[in-house]
Amino acid sequence: MVKSDYKYIDLDVLKESTFNDDFIIKEIMELFLELIDEYIEVLTSQFPKRKWDLLFQATHKIKPNISMFGIFKLESIILQLESNFKNKQNLDTTAPLVNECLTLFKEVKREIITELKSINND
């Protein structure tokens, strides 16, 4: 695996927890990409419908991966979204957080795909 400096992800925790096993890292990355797609779909389809319970469940589900992939720019946003959706509070100010989350996840996805390509080329 090529040591790369990414703007949105830091793979040190993932590498350490998998003992730097490229096969396992690749599998986890591919699963996380699927989870990102699912999360983006839930945010874009359910936020306008104000389905707070579904949004809370999806946010809660993706939260552990934020730390594993070192996505520090998303940590506070995900925690705030999770709290807002769970408690059904501050929902009038949640749209900018959702938009920022969607933007950041697109960048995270791009970086993970880049890393997967580098693993496949090793």
Phi, psi and chi 1 to 4 in degrees:
 res  aa     phi    psi   chi1   chi2   chi3   chi4
   1 MET       -  131.5 -174.8  178.9  -53.4      -
   2 VAL   -77.4  134.5  176.2      -      -      -
   3 LYS   -77.1  113.7  174.4   66.3  176.4  167.6
   4 SER  -121.3  147.2  -60.5      -      -      -
   5 ASP   -98.2  110.8  -68.9  -39.3      -      -
   6 TYR  -104.2  155.9  -67.6  110.7      -      -
   7 LYS   -83.5  -30.4 -175.3  174.9  178.6 -177.6
   8 TYR  -113.2  -26.4  -61.4   96.7      -      -
   9 ILE  -118.1  151.8   62.1  174.0      -      -
  10 ASP  -134.2  111.3  179.6  -15.9      -      -
  11 LEU   -90.1    9.4  -60.5  175.4      -      -
  12 ASP   -58.5  -45.3  -69.6  -17.9      -      -
  13 VAL   -64.5  -43.9  171.4      -      -      -
  14 LEU   -60.9  -46.1  178.5   61.5      -      -
  15 LYS   -62.6  -43.3  -69.5  175.7 -174.4  178.4
  16 GLU   -65.7  -43.5 -175.0  177.9  -47.6      -
  17 SER   -72.6  -17.2   63.5      -      -      -
  18 THR  -107.1    8.9   60.3      -      -      -
  19 PHE    55.6   33.1  -58.3  103.4      -      -
  20 ASN    59.5   30.3 -145.1   15.1      -      -
  21 ASP   -82.5  109.6 -177.3  -45.6      -      -
  22 ASP   -58.1  -36.8  -78.0  -10.9      -      -
  23 PHE   -63.2  -48.0  177.8   77.9      -      -
  24 ILE   -66.2  -43.1  -64.4  170.9      -      -
  25 ILE   -58.7  -45.1  -69.1  169.7      -      -
  26 LYS   -60.7  -45.7 -178.9 -179.1  171.8 -161.7
  27 GLU   -60.8  -45.2  -68.2  -68.6  -46.7      -
  28 ILE   -64.8  -40.8  -68.3  171.2      -      -
  29 MET   -63.3  -43.1  -73.2  179.8  160.1      -
  30 GLU   -64.0  -40.4  -71.1  170.4  -11.1      -
  31 LEU   -65.3  -39.0  -72.4  170.7      -      -
  32 PHE   -66.9  -37.2 -173.9   49.9      -      -
  33 LEU   -60.1  -40.8  -73.4  174.6      -      -
  34 GLU   -63.9  -41.3  -69.8  175.5   22.7      -
  35 LEU   -64.9  -39.3 -170.4   57.9      -      -
  36 ILE   -60.6  -46.8  -71.0  172.2      -      -
  37 ASP   -59.4  -43.9  -71.5  -19.3      -      -
  38 GLU   -61.8  -44.0  -70.6  172.2   16.8      -
  39 TYR   -65.3  -44.5 -172.8   62.8      -      -
  40 ILE   -59.5  -41.7  -71.6  171.4      -      -
  41 GLU   -61.8  -45.4  170.2   60.1   27.4      -
  42 VAL   -63.2  -46.2  169.9      -      -      -
  43 LEU   -59.6  -47.4  -81.2 -178.0      -      -
  44 THR   -72.6  -30.5   56.0      -      -      -
  45 SER   -91.9  -33.6   67.4      -      -      -
  46 GLN   -97.4  -25.4  -59.3  -53.8  -48.6      -
  47 PHE   -62.1  -45.8 -174.1   72.7      -      -
  48 PRO   -62.8  -26.4  -21.1   31.6      -      -
  49 LYS   -86.4   -5.2  -63.9  176.8 -175.9  174.8
  50 ARG    61.5   40.8  -56.0  171.8   65.0   86.8
  51 LYS   -89.0   73.9  -59.5  -71.4 -174.5  178.3
  52 TRP   -60.6  -38.7  -50.7  128.9      -      -
  53 ASP   -65.8  -42.9  -69.2  -26.5      -      -
  54 LEU   -64.5  -39.7  -68.8  173.7      -      -
  55 LEU   -66.4  -39.9  -69.8  158.5      -      -
  56 PHE   -62.3  -47.6  164.1   70.7      -      -
  57 GLN   -59.5  -44.3  -68.5  167.8    6.1      -
  58 ALA   -66.4  -40.2      -      -      -      -
  59 THR   -67.7  -41.9  -56.1      -      -      -
  60 HIS   -62.6  -38.7 -175.6   71.7      -      -
  61 LYS   -65.9  -37.6 -178.9  178.7  176.3 -178.8
  62 ILE   -85.5  -18.8 -155.8  161.1      -      -
  63 LYS   -53.0  -46.2 -176.0  174.8   68.1  170.9
  64 PRO   -61.6  -28.8  -13.4   21.2      -      -
  65 ASN   -71.8  -25.1  -65.3  -75.4      -      -
  66 ILE   -60.4  -44.6  -57.0  -56.1      -      -
  67 SER   -70.9  -42.0  -62.9      -      -      -
  68 MET   -60.3  -35.4 -178.6 -174.1  -58.9      -
  69 PHE   -95.6    7.3  -77.8   85.4      -      -
  70 GLY    58.7   40.8      -      -      -      -
  71 ILE   -91.8   73.2  -48.8  168.4      -      -
  72 PHE   -63.2  -32.0  -54.8  115.9      -      -
  73 LYS   -68.0  -18.4  -68.6 -177.8  178.5 -172.3
  74 LEU   -99.8  -14.5  -95.3  174.1      -      -
  75 GLU   -55.7  -53.4  -75.1  179.6  -23.8      -
  76 SER   -69.2  -33.5   64.4      -      -      -
  77 ILE   -65.4  -46.9  -64.9  168.8      -      -
  78 ILE   -63.4  -42.5  -70.8  -66.5      -      -
  79 LEU   -62.4  -41.0  -71.5  172.3      -      -
  80 GLN   -67.7  -43.4 -172.1   61.4   54.0      -
  81 LEU   -61.5  -44.3  -73.0  174.6      -      -
  82 GLU   -58.8  -46.3 -179.1 -175.1   41.9      -
  83 SER   -64.0  -45.7  174.9      -      -      -
  84 ASN   -60.6  -46.8  -70.0   -0.3      -      -
  85 PHE   -67.2  -43.3  -64.0  145.8      -      -
  86 LYS   -63.1  -47.8  178.9 -179.2 -179.3 -178.5
  87 ASN   -90.3   -4.5  -60.4  -46.0      -      -
  88 LYS    52.0   47.2  -63.0  174.6 -179.3   71.5
  89 GLN  -126.4  155.5  -65.0  176.9  -25.1      -
  90 ASN    57.0   26.7  -56.0  -45.2      -      -
  91 LEU   -70.3  -23.2  -61.7  170.0      -      -
  92 ASP   -71.9  -17.6   53.7  -26.2      -      -
  93 THR  -110.3   13.0   59.9      -      -      -
  94 THR   -85.4  -25.7  -58.2      -      -      -
  95 ALA   -55.0  -44.6      -      -      -      -
  96 PRO   -62.2  -34.8  -21.4   30.9      -      -
  97 LEU   -66.5  -41.2  -68.4  173.1      -      -
  98 VAL   -62.5  -44.9  168.6      -      -      -
  99 ASN   -63.2  -42.5  -69.6  -26.2      -      -
 100 GLU   -65.3  -40.3 -173.5  172.7   -0.4      -
 101 CYS   -60.2  -46.6 -176.1      -      -      -
 102 LEU   -61.6  -42.9  -69.2  170.2      -      -
 103 THR   -62.7  -46.3  -61.0      -      -      -
 104 LEU   -65.7  -39.5  -70.3  171.6      -      -
 105 PHE   -64.9  -32.6  -93.5  123.4      -      -
 106 LYS   -64.3  -39.7  -72.4  176.5 -175.3  168.9
 107 GLU   -70.6  -41.2  -66.4  -60.1  -38.6      -
 108 VAL   -59.2  -45.5  163.9      -      -      -
 109 LYS   -59.8  -43.2 -172.0  174.2  174.4 -180.0
 110 ARG   -61.0  -43.2 -174.3 -176.5   52.5   75.1
 111 GLU   -67.9  -39.8  -71.9 -174.1   -4.3      -
 112 ILE   -65.4  -40.3  -68.7  172.3      -      -
 113 ILE   -62.1  -40.8  -69.7  169.3      -      -
 114 THR   -60.7  -44.0  -61.0      -      -      -
 115 GLU   -66.0  -40.7 -175.1   65.8   23.1      -
 116 LEU   -60.6  -40.7  -83.6  170.8      -      -
 117 LYS   -63.0  -37.6  -72.4  177.8 -177.5  173.7
 118 SER   -69.3  -35.1   77.4      -      -      -
 119 ILE   -66.3  -43.9  -68.2  171.0      -      -
 120 ASN   -66.0  -25.4  -70.3  -27.9      -      -
 121 ASN   -87.5   -9.1  -69.9  -27.0      -      -
 122 ASP   -75.9      -  -75.4   -9.9      -      -
